Amino acid sequence: RQPRGNNDAASVRYIFYVQPEGHFGVYLVRPDGSEQTLQAPTPSAAIKVGSATNHLAVACQGDKITVSINGQAVGTYTATVLNAGEIGLYASSPTNTGNLEAVFTNLRLTSK
């Protein structure tokens, strides 16, 4: 997430998400708050479904963002906005689907 500019309606950010049903997606939120779909929800055999643990990785090098699930690269995207910023973790359960349990461990940030 990039710092919000004085005239921006939203913080510019990239969103990478994984659904327990076996889909992932990648989006860019622009300064005006609109979203650009970089990867529409896509099924991937790399995702362990249900309550299984998934290991997620996002590598940003130059203008490239590579996302991996359980050690398998599932997509590389060209970043139109990528500067020093913040990272965040978020978990959400679809409405009326019951309880949600999310655990985030072994978070590593490295710079090369």
N, C-alpha and C positions, 0 to 999 in steps of 0.2 A: 504494500500500500504506500502510495506517495503522499507527502503532506498536501493537504487541501490548499489550493490557491485562494487568494482573496475573493476572486470572482467565480469560483467553482461551486457548483451545486453539490458535488460529491468528491470524495477522495478517489483519485485514479488508482485502480487495483486490478490485479489478476486473481481470478478465483478458480481453483482446481478442486473438484469434489468427486467423491466416490460414494455410490449408493450400495446398500447391502444386497440389493437385487442383482448386482453385477454390472452396473453401468458407471461410466465416468464422463465428466464434461469439463470444459475449460472456457472461461469467459473473461472479457476485459470490460471493466466499468470505466466509462469516460468521465471527464470533468463535468459534463452536463447531466450526469446520472444515467445516461443510456448505456445499454449493454451491447457489446459486440460478441457474437458467438464465435469462438475459435474452434471449439469441438462440441458439437451438439451431443446430448446424452447418447453414449455409444456402449454397446455391450463389449466386455473384454473377458477372455478366458483367464487373464492374469488375476482377476478379482476373486477372492475367496468369498462366497456368498453366506448369507445368514449371520450368525454370531461369530464367525471365524475372524481371526486377527489378520489384518492387511498391513503391510509395510509400504509406506508412501514416500516418494522422494521427488523433490523439485530442484533441478539444477539450472542456474541462470549463469550463462557465460556469453559475454558480449551481448548481442541482440537475440540470442537463442534461449528459449526456455524448454527444457526437456523434462517430461513427467514420467515417472516410473511407478509401477505397482508390483510389489513382491519381486523386485529385481529385474523386471521386464519393462523396457522402455515402451510406452504406449503412444507417445506422440512428442514431436518437437515443433515448436511454434516460434514465429518471429515476433519479438517484442517491439512494439512501436513506442512504448514508454517503459523505460527500465532504468531507474536511478537508485541510489541509496534510499532506503525507506524502512518500513516496518513489515513484520510478518505477523500472522494471526492464525489461530486454530479455532474452528467452530464446529459444533455438532448440532444437528436438528433432526427431529422426527416428523414425518408427514402427519398431518392432522388425523386423529382417530385411529392411529396404528399401535397404540399402547406405549409402553415405556421405552426409553432410550438409555443405553449405557455406552459411553464413549470414554476411552482411556488413551491418553497421549503419553508416550514414554520415549526415552532415548532421542529427544530432539537435539539435533546437532546443526550448528551453523558454522560453515567454514568459508574462508576467503582464499582464493588462489591468485 
